[in-house]
Amino acid sequence: MSNNTETSFFDPRLLIVVQNLTVQFTNDEGTNIAIKNVDFQLYKGQILGIVGESGSGKSVTSLTILQLLNIPPAEIKTGKIWFNSRLKGWIDLIKLNRNEIIDLRGKEISMIFQEPMTSLNPVYTCGNQVAEALMLHEKINWKEAKTRSLELFSKVKLPQPERIFDSYPHQISGGQKQRVMIAMAISCKPALIIADEPTTALDVTVQATILDLLESIRTELGTSILFITHDLGVIAEISEEVMVMYKGKIVEKGLTLDVLANPQHPYTRGLLACRPKLDFKLKVLPIVSDFMATDQDGNISERRNGPFSSVGEAIFMNLITVDEINQRNKELVQQEPVLKVKNLKTYFPIGKGLFRNAKHFVKAVDDVTFDIYPGETIGLVGESGCGKTTLGRTLIRLVEPSSGSILYNGRDISSYKSTELRQLRREMQIIFQDPYSSLNPRMTIGEAIMEPMRIHNMLGSEKERKDRVVELLETVNLNGEHFNRYPHEFSGGQRQRICIARALALNPKFLICDESVSALDVSVQAQVLNLINYLKEKFNFTCIFISHDLSVVKFMADRIIVMNKGVIEELGFSEDIYNNPQSQYTRNLISAIPKGTVEDIRKAHKRRMEVKKL
């Protein structure tokens, strides 16, 4: 143990102590303080949750621990990060040189990054990448490293470890890639794992499995985990203590049960309120700014003149009654359907070569039949690979159907030729999942929104089209000054608003939202969901809302279609699907959703205590 007098008073059960940490970024436009005077500590075998939106400083904090940001333009202005090393005792991670920190990474501290596809090397097999880490830190040969890698793949419950070992990242699912990352992270039995948004954009069932896996790793290996997320519901499932960050500062911290059951800070109350609820339906989701105000110096205060004084009031004033829901449902189904889908199939061939026909197919959409009524929002929900995105794209002919009919306002669009499809695009539009990849980085957002208007010869002049773009930008809560800016100059939530404005440029009557909020912070997600509902009322379009998150779909949709392996597992009104699910698959989806209620937090805490006793 180190004889450093600064650490001599530390509890030996502690693993990491962060003191007065301040990190800033400097560029041509000036200096931005990413985290300011951050203090916290983590015990051995403890899971500490860090919650906050994008820009709150939670990821910067974790990256600074591993010195992954200690290069210009990032600069550590003040602070110490004490780590209780197995070999060296207490050491200040900030003072380690490059070779010392590299030796520590993976061996004593490892990290699970948010996006496994970009964290894994696409030109090496999954097994090769895990084995490489083992050979580097454990000084073992290839044969031993492969054996250990296969054991790790079994430990993280990957199916067919031998196949995964020889697979490249693009050949396995998102949940499987995340498990490979976890296998790599635990390969050298580190004392600390930093899990940075490890379940964001994963299906709720896969997310539940990953959370259980991390909990079992903590129990079995005694590993401490720093768990970073924007979702308080997830934190409630896994961590004993939580700290909430906002604009680089810790605004609240304590036991998870205390913080979530009785939040003291308005920002925490806002985060809790803006998550869609499963047991009732709201007209409008509350947002963070309803509960807090920020002055010019960044000081936070409770909003005294806000629309809600508490989370409970935000729910009570927005509640849609059961009678109102039933009346709307009755009026919807009395109309003539705007879209009739009958026996629709979309198959993709496997093993089709140059001189031979395919004998096997992936049945992405398999004999699907349903109707959609004018003005309705129908939710399409299911796990990755269930066929929901393929179905959405088939309906607007971005993917060609194998058979079946798609009747839109009485016209069978499944057999439309290119000229007819071009006209159809004016009426049927889609908002894609990733706004950044669906916007041309070399085109200003004004030009991107104006482009479909030009293609379809809308309005009489460029001036009229530009005025229309400015009007659309203001409609989605941006402004005309943004016209000449490029996509990279906007946040993820703003880019999604831009994509919504572009989809509305042609005044469509039918809109498909494909996982359009899955990767957004919960507060930004609430704003976008409210915006879509507002625009739906203003422009009177029919909507298909695709998501793996049943709580979001329930807030948005009048009826829900649950898909599984290309077929419709269940179809019904939103309240009926949630209150009385008919299939086991739907029940599993609902049970896997982190609800974040006080009762669930107590159950999770009790479960952890029982495991510790064993």
ChimeraX attribute file (.defattr): number of C-alpha atoms within 10 A of each C-alpha:
attribute: neighborCount
match mode: 1-to-1
recipient: residues
	/A:1	14
	/A:2	13
	/A:3	9
	/A:4	11
	/A:5	8
	/A:6	10
	/A:7	19
	/A:8	12
	/A:9	8
	/A:10	15
	/A:11	9
	/A:12	13
	/A:13	11
	/A:14	17
	/A:15	23
	/A:16	24
	/A:17	19
	/A:18	20
	/A:19	16
	/A:20	15
	/A:21	19
	/A:22	21
	/A:23	24
	/A:24	19
	/A:25	17
	/A:26	13
	/A:27	10
	/A:28	5
	/A:29	6
	/A:30	7
	/A:31	12
	/A:32	12
	/A:33	18
	/A:34	21
	/A:35	26
	/A:36	19
	/A:37	16
	/A:38	19
	/A:39	16
	/A:40	15
	/A:41	14
	/A:42	20
	/A:43	19
	/A:44	18
	/A:45	20
	/A:46	20
	/A:47	25
	/A:48	26
	/A:49	26
	/A:50	28
	/A:51	28
	/A:52	28
	/A:53	20
	/A:54	17
	/A:55	15
	/A:56	20
	/A:57	25
	/A:58	28
	/A:59	22
	/A:60	18
	/A:61	22
	/A:62	20
	/A:63	16
	/A:64	19
	/A:65	22
	/A:66	21
	/A:67	20
	/A:68	12
	/A:69	18
	/A:70	15
	/A:71	10
	/A:72	11
	/A:73	11
	/A:74	20
	/A:75	17
	/A:76	20
	/A:77	13
	/A:78	14
	/A:79	18
	/A:80	19
	/A:81	22
	/A:82	24
	/A:83	25
	/A:84	25
	/A:85	18
	/A:86	12
	/A:87	8
	/A:88	10
	/A:89	14
	/A:90	24
	/A:91	19
	/A:92	18
	/A:93	21
	/A:94	17
	/A:95	13
	/A:96	13
	/A:97	10
	/A:98	9
	/A:99	8
	/A:100	11
	/A:101	18
	/A:102	13
	/A:103	13
	/A:104	17
	/A:105	18
	/A:106	25
	/A:107	21
	/A:108	22
	/A:109	25
	/A:110	24
	/A:111	24
	/A:112	23
	/A:113	21
	/A:114	20
	/A:115	18
	/A:116	20
	/A:117	17
	/A:118	10
	/A:119	14
	/A:120	21
	/A:121	15
	/A:122	13
	/A:123	10
	/A:124	13
	/A:125	18
	/A:126	26
	/A:127	25
	/A:128	19
	/A:129	19
	/A:130	27
	/A:131	24
	/A:132	18
	/A:133	19
	/A:134	24
	/A:135	16
	/A:136	14
	/A:137	16
	/A:138	13
	/A:139	11
	/A:140	14
	/A:141	13
	/A:142	14
	/A:143	11
	/A:144	13
	/A:145	23
	/A:146	21
	/A:147	11
	/A:148	16
	/A:149	28
	/A:150	21
	/A:151	15
	/A:152	21
	/A:153	25
	/A:154	15
	/A:155	15
	/A:156	23
	/A:157	17
	/A:158	20
	/A:159	11
	/A:160	11
	/A:161	19
	/A:162	15
	/A:163	14
	/A:164	21
	/A:165	21
	/A:166	14
	/A:167	16
	/A:168	20
	/A:169	24
	/A:170	15
	/A:171	14
	/A:172	15
	/A:173	13
	/A:174	20
	/A:175	22
	/A:176	21
	/A:177	23
	/A:178	26
	/A:179	24
	/A:180	28
	/A:181	26
	/A:182	27
	/A:183	24
	/A:184	26
	/A:185	26
	/A:186	26
	/A:187	24
	/A:188	18
	/A:189	18
	/A:190	21
	/A:191	24
	/A:192	30
	/A:193	24
	/A:194	24
	/A:195	23
	/A:196	21
	/A:197	19
	/A:198	25
	/A:199	25
	/A:200	19
	/A:201	20
	/A:202	20
	/A:203	23
	/A:204	23
	/A:205	19
	/A:206	19
	/A:207	21
	/A:208	18
	/A:209	18
	/A:210	22
	/A:211	17
	/A:212	14
	/A:213	17
	/A:214	21
	/A:215	19
	/A:216	17
	/A:217	20
	/A:218	20
	/A:219	17
	/A:220	10
	/A:221	13
	/A:222	16
	/A:223	25
	/A:224	25
	/A:225	28
	/A:226	20
	/A:227	25
	/A:228	26
	/A:229	25
	/A:230	24
	/A:231	23
	/A:232	24
	/A:233	20
	/A:234	23
	/A:235	26
	/A:236	27
	/A:237	23
	/A:238	22
	/A:239	24
	/A:240	19
	/A:241	20
	/A:242	26
	/A:243	21
	/A:244	24
	/A:245	24
	/A:246	20
	/A:247	18
	/A:248	22
	/A:249	19
	/A:250	22
	/A:251	17
	/A:252	18
	/A:253	20
	/A:254	15
	/A:255	15
	/A:256	26
	/A:257	23
	/A:258	15
	/A:259	20
	/A:260	22
	/A:261	16
	/A:262	12
	/A:263	18
	/A:264	14
	/A:265	18
	/A:266	24
	/A:267	26
	/A:268	25
	/A:269	22
	/A:270	23
	/A:271	27
	/A:272	24
	/A:273	24
	/A:274	23
	/A:275	24
	/A:276	25
	/A:277	18
	/A:278	19
	/A:279	11
	/A:280	14
	/A:281	22
	/A:282	18
	/A:283	15
	/A:284	22
	/A:285	23
	/A:286	26
	/A:287	24
	/A:288	21
	/A:289	17
	/A:290	24
	/A:291	27
	/A:292	20
	/A:293	18
	/A:294	12
	/A:295	8
	/A:296	6
	/A:297	6
	/A:298	9
	/A:299	8
	/A:300	16
	/A:301	14
	/A:302	16
	/A:303	16
	/A:304	12
	/A:305	11
	/A:306	13
	/A:307	14
	/A:308	17
	/A:309	15
	/A:310	16
	/A:311	18
	/A:312	10
	/A:313	12
	/A:314	22
	/A:315	21
	/A:316	12
	/A:317	13
	/A:318	14
	/A:319	15
	/A:320	15
	/A:321	12
	/A:322	11
	/A:323	9
	/A:324	10
	/A:325	15
	/A:326	14
	/A:327	10
	/A:328	12
	/A:329	16
	/A:330	11
	/A:331	10
	/A:332	17
	/A:333	14
	/A:334	9
	/A:335	12
	/A:336	14
	/A:337	19
	/A:338	18
	/A:339	21
	/A:340	19
	/A:341	19
	/A:342	16
	/A:343	14
	/A:344	21
	/A:345	22
	/A:346	23
	/A:347	18
	/A:348	16
	/A:349	13
	/A:350	12
	/A:351	12
	/A:352	13
	/A:353	9
	/A:354	6
	/A:355	6
	/A:356	8
	/A:357	11
	/A:358	12
	/A:359	9
	/A:360	12
	/A:361	13
	/A:362	13
	/A:363	18
	/A:364	21
	/A:365	27
	/A:366	21
	/A:367	17
	/A:368	18
	/A:369	16
	/A:370	15
	/A:371	15
	/A:372	22
	/A:373	19
	/A:374	19
	/A:375	20
	/A:376	24
	/A:377	24
	/A:378	27
	/A:379	30
	/A:380	29
	/A:381	28
	/A:382	29
	/A:383	20
	/A:384	18
	/A:385	14
	/A:386	21
	/A:387	23
	/A:388	31
	/A:389	24
	/A:390	19
	/A:391	25
	/A:392	20
	/A:393	16
	/A:394	20
	/A:395	23
	/A:396	23
	/A:397	18
	/A:398	13
	/A:399	13
	/A:400	17
	/A:401	22
	/A:402	16
	/A:403	16
	/A:404	17
	/A:405	21
	/A:406	26
	/A:407	17
	/A:408	20
	/A:409	13
	/A:410	12
	/A:411	13
	/A:412	15
	/A:413	18
	/A:414	22
	/A:415	15
	/A:416	13
	/A:417	9
	/A:418	9
	/A:419	8
	/A:420	11
	/A:421	17
	/A:422	13
	/A:423	11
	/A:424	17
	/A:425	18
	/A:426	20
	/A:427	16
	/A:428	23
	/A:429	23
	/A:430	24
	/A:431	22
	/A:432	20
	/A:433	20
	/A:434	18
	/A:435	21
	/A:436	17
	/A:437	10
	/A:438	14
	/A:439	21
	/A:440	14
	/A:441	13
	/A:442	10
	/A:443	15
	/A:444	18
	/A:445	26
	/A:446	24
	/A:447	20
	/A:448	22
	/A:449	29
	/A:450	23
	/A:451	16
	/A:452	18
	/A:453	21
	/A:454	15
	/A:455	9
	/A:456	13
	/A:457	11
	/A:458	16
	/A:459	13
	/A:460	9
	/A:461	11
	/A:462	13
	/A:463	10
	/A:464	12
	/A:465	22
	/A:466	19
	/A:467	14
	/A:468	17
	/A:469	26
	/A:470	21
	/A:471	17
	/A:472	23
	/A:473	24
	/A:474	14
	/A:475	15
	/A:476	20
	/A:477	13
	/A:478	17
	/A:479	14
	/A:480	15
	/A:481	10
	/A:482	17
	/A:483	18
	/A:484	12
	/A:485	14
	/A:486	19
	/A:487	24
	/A:488	13
	/A:489	10
	/A:490	15
	/A:491	14
	/A:492	20
	/A:493	19
	/A:494	18
	/A:495	21
	/A:496	27
	/A:497	25
	/A:498	25
	/A:499	25
	/A:500	27
	/A:501	27
	/A:502	27
	/A:503	23
	/A:504	26
	/A:505	22
	/A:506	19
	/A:507	16
	/A:508	19
	/A:509	19
	/A:510	26
	/A:511	23
	/A:512	24
	/A:513	23
	/A:514	21
	/A:515	21
	/A:516	25
	/A:517	27
	/A:518	20
	/A:519	16
	/A:520	20
	/A:521	21
	/A:522	25
	/A:523	25
	/A:524	21
	/A:525	23
	/A:526	23
	/A:527	21
	/A:528	22
	/A:529	21
	/A:530	19
	/A:531	18
	/A:532	17
	/A:533	17
	/A:534	15
	/A:535	17
	/A:536	19
	/A:537	12
	/A:538	9
	/A:539	13
	/A:540	17
	/A:541	20
	/A:542	23
	/A:543	27
	/A:544	23
	/A:545	24
	/A:546	29
	/A:547	26
	/A:548	24
	/A:549	24
	/A:550	30
	/A:551	20
	/A:552	23
	/A:553	26
	/A:554	25
	/A:555	23
	/A:556	26
	/A:557	23
	/A:558	21
	/A:559	23
	/A:560	27
	/A:561	24
	/A:562	25
	/A:563	24
	/A:564	21
	/A:565	18
	/A:566	23
	/A:567	20
	/A:568	22
	/A:569	16
	/A:570	16
	/A:571	19
	/A:572	17
	/A:573	18
	/A:574	26
	/A:575	22
	/A:576	13
	/A:577	22
	/A:578	20
	/A:579	12
	/A:580	11
	/A:581	18
	/A:582	15
	/A:583	12
	/A:584	10
	/A:585	15
	/A:586	21
	/A:587	15
	/A:588	13
	/A:589	21
	/A:590	21
	/A:591	12
	/A:592	17
	/A:593	19
	/A:594	20
	/A:595	22
	/A:596	21
	/A:597	16
	/A:598	16
	/A:599	12
	/A:600	16
	/A:601	25
	/A:602	15
	/A:603	14
	/A:604	18
	/A:605	18
	/A:606	12
	/A:607	11
	/A:608	17
	/A:609	11
	/A:610	10
	/A:611	11
	/A:612	9
	/A:613	6
	/A:614	6
